[in-house]
Amino acid sequence: MLKKNKKLVSAIGATIVMSMLLMACSSTMVPKTATGISESETSGAAATYPIKTDKTLTYWAEITQNLIGVVSSLDDVPLFQEWQKRTGVPLKFSSPTANRGTESLNVMLASGDLPDMIEYNWLTFPGGPEKAIKDGYILRLNDIIDKNAPNLKAYLKDHPDIDKMVKTDNGSYYAFPFIRGDEYLATFQGPIIRKDWLDELGLSVPTTIDEWTATLRAFKEKKGATAPLSVFSKPRVLNDFVNGAFAGAYGVKRDFYMENGQIKYGPMEKGFRDFLALFRSWYAEGLLDKNIATADGKMLDANIASGATGATVYSAGGGIGKWQPILEAKDKNALLVGAPYPVLKKGETPKFGQKDYLALMRGSVGVSANSKNAELAAKLLDYGYSEEGRMLFNFGIEGVSYTMQNGYPKYTDLIMKNPKMAPAQVMSQYNRATYYGPFIHDKRYLEQYYELPTQLEAKAKWENTDERKYQLPAVTPTPEESAEFAKIMADIDTLVDEMTLKIILGAEPLDSFEKYIDKMKSLKIGRVLEIQKMALERYNKR
């Protein structure tokens, strides 16, 4: 019986960060698991697809942005249709309308009328996944995976590092995860700059903070850029700087990290003050977008397209891949390239940079506690970890969205040269490679999705950091710790955003940094670090 706790539901509304979306697909018998282990070598009985069943399962997920406006319903997505065909399991999809995911999930959880499967990042659930299990929202999946998901079970057995990431400190499996099948897939974001402007001005791609300062000045003074460096500030200020862009040159990032055996929080370290001082001086000099506090995706797009901006921090796909053809249409010499994460001294390796975990709970799928079809749901979801399911989720339908060429799955022109839609939009109809879901990601997708040599070159530059040395694992506080952590960090995040903006915009002196640190301490940042330390100790014992 679901517990309907109004206070809990209210908390959910304040903290839910929705994951991307679901999918549907197809097939025959799966002779091997995703890791090549035959079915007879796993203790669970592998499903023979298509499964013979007269049951229809229900599946809830937020629709991915690339499908909005392309299809009217998830039922119309070819991938979803193929998934059902191959597995033999009919599905009834439900998803919130655009930007209504949080509200929809709140209502659903409060009602107690849950679908069989819910695609959601349960790490963000108030109290964490163990609390979601305890409160009767989702099932503990250990026995179900053991008996009904041999493909996933075999993969986790062969990859203990991944196994460690997808369960709680109590050893509970709580969702079918999204797994990056290769380290190559972990990095996709970093600084981007106009190479044609650099060439025209006789400048090299900047690597140090001093070189960046000189470059931005040249963009302003000699190229007429009104927002030489523009960045995305939604939903948070300097949204894409959490990975250490520019701040990393001063040895910090706007997040938790590990150093010399200690867990640190970047915004309270001296290096963050130095970073704020840099951006304060850049803003005063007109080197930063004057709308840095409010810039959203549309504004950044407009700045890049108009030539108001010559540099930003964004992704190779949604940034370089989207903007390059727009710029070329106006100027055939226009060229966007990736720049390394900045350092202070020439030749240093950047300390931080964007690098995802290899197992993510965004796009993962939990089985609801009141489902009468849990075993069937597990068999359906296990398909994504089979070799055939992996091909479907990454490449789609053979002969339609891809063909095999010398053993390599090559996307067809329907995907890569569609006259009506961008590749990401078409891909989202035929596979899940451009977003998250219950399957194993394949690096061969990215080798093609990045059509431009500059995208692959940018990725190579962004990969060259020491991020993994300092990265804090995806630890899971206990339900009690999680609630306390979320409450404290809500206040601290607000404070950090306030501090960042006021100091950069000159509304407060740089010396106010110390006042903000004192305020963080009064808000119990020390307790947060203590919770993180205990969670890390438990994680290391998994």
Disulfide bonds with the S-S distance in Angstrom:
none
